[in-house]
Each structure stands twice: as structure tokens, then as C-alpha cells.
Amino acid sequence: MLDGVSLDQLRTFLAAADEGSFSAAARRLRRTQSAVSEAIATLEAQLAVTLFDRSARYPRLTREGTVLLADARGIVAGVDGMKARARGISGGLEAELAAVIDVFFPISVIAEVARDFRDQFPATPLRLYVEALGGTVQPLIEGRASFSLVVSLPTLPAGLVAERVTSVDFVMVASADHPLAAHAGPIPREELARHVQLVLTDRTSHSQGREFGVMSPATWRLADLFAKHAFLISGLGWGGMPLHAVAKDIAEGRLVRLMIEDAPGEGLKLPMSAVYRSAAPPGPAGRWMIDRMKRCPSEASAASSVDRPESVS
């Protein structure tokens, strides 16, 4: 029976889980509610698993349904990615390659990839935007970029496909003169909350209502990563930074790494993904650049460049 599971059933399962009800899923898929209910029931019968608890007013994912939801997302994303890649391969070489790079990604690595790109595609101009948070996907939505290299977001706008590329080391730091720098041992969350946290803020509305790593009620919000870097060195607060951007400051004593209670001692690894429109995937030049960046994951973590990338607007 498992061989009979279809992509349509999996997409219906995802829609019902994301929307929170079969009726809302039906509106999203432009189907009748009975068709959605029947697709879910058929999928449950084929899997021999109850995906939704229907005892309340709205269906809720069962424990088994929650586990299988991740598998369903992976399958659908994989197929969408394969279809998008095929469309890109079948298209001609781009007249210009426009890409968006997350400000967290080492610009030294991008420069190395760009050098190889120039040799591989000497007649194709390159346009790079350096953005943060929701700004990394806005040019995609507006059709101004072929793909974006972004820190993976919890959700992506509809019509976008994410493809894992590499990761970037991320650490919490404060000035050597900051009170938190003198704290012995892992720092409790309640102690962090007593001090101003410097937070990167979104210039767009894509992350509105969601906070990423905010641990203090006292926050200063900066739309520029390098302003945040300067404020950290000046002792105006504590906050997280990509390791490559502060490695030299830590080595020379201007900044101190903070060990946070219940957080990995070695810091976090932020996944970086190439994101593009499923209906307009990268052509040969964009696909080459994405694949080239996949070949240097260790460089992304180990790069120690503190150069400031230039944003293009």
C-alpha cells in the first residue's frame, strides 16, 4: 500500500497541518473539504497510521503525525527541488546572474567563489546584494535575483524552495569591559536578561512577530551587522555574531565569548541554504555557483575575514 502514496496526498497532508483545519486546507488547495478529508483518510489507511486526532473541533496532529510530517516535508521539498533544477538545466545561460548573500556569510568565501565564477562564465556579469533576515528573500519575491544564500528561516514564503549549502559558526560575545565578560561559568538566562542585548532587526516584514535568539527584554535593534559589531566592541550590549566576523577581536582581547547556560559550549552552527523560486529556478550559471559553494563548507565555518561587505541597493 505504501507504493500508492502520492505527492498529492502528501501536499494535502502538509496543507492540513500548516493551516490547522481541513476546511482551511481546502481553501488553500482550492478543493472541497470532503476531497481533503478523503485524501487524508486514504493516506492514513495506506500508512496504517492515524495522522490527525479528530476528537476536538479542529484536527490536531497525533504524535505519529508530527513525526511523519517532517518526512513528508522532506519528500515534497526534494521533488520540488528536482523539478526546479531540471527547469534550470533546460534553460539557457543567464544574461546576468543576480544573487543575494546573507550578511552572516563570510565575504572572503564569496570572493573566492566569484573568482572561479569569472573564469567559468567570463561573459556573464555578476550582481550581488548583501542583506539580512527577510531582506535576503525580498529580491527573490520581486524577481530581482536568481537565488539567495540565507540563514535557514523557520518558514519560507510560498513558491520558494530551499537547498542546504553549508553552515556558519555563531557565538555570543561582549566587550572585555562588559559586566558579563567577568561572569564565572555558564551565564544563566536571568543574568543575561539584566543587560541590553544587541539584536539584528529586519528591514522587511517577513519575520514580523518572530524573534530569533532574543533572551533579554532590554534590546537595542540595529539593521546593520557592522553597526552591531561596533556597538559590541564599545560595550553597549551583548549579542550573537558569526564567528568569522569576531574571531580577530576575540583573539586580540577586544571581545569575549560568553558561555550561555543550556547552550552548546562551542557555539551554534547556523544552516545556510540556497533559496530560489520553484517557478523560476537558477539557470546554468546560478546552478554552478550554488554547487561551487557546497564544496567549501569548512571554509564558511573557519573563515576569519572581518571585511565589511558592500550592500547594493
Secondary structure, 3 states (H helix, E strand, C coil): CHHHCCHHHHHHHHHHHHHCCHHHHHHHHCCCHHHHHHHHHHHHHHHCCCCEECCCCCCEECHHHHHHHHHHHHHHHHHHHHHHHHHHHHCCCCCCEEEEEECCCCHHHHHHHHHHHHHHCCCCCEEEEEECHHHHCHHHHCCCCCEEEEECCCCCCCCEEEEEEEEEEEEEEEECCCHHHHCCCCECHHHHCCCCEEEECCCCCCCCCCCCCCCCCCEEEECCHHHHHHHHHCCCCEEEEEHHHHHHHHHCCCEEECCECCCCCCCEEEEEEEEEECCECCCHHHHHHHHHHHCCHHHHHHCCCCCCCCCCC
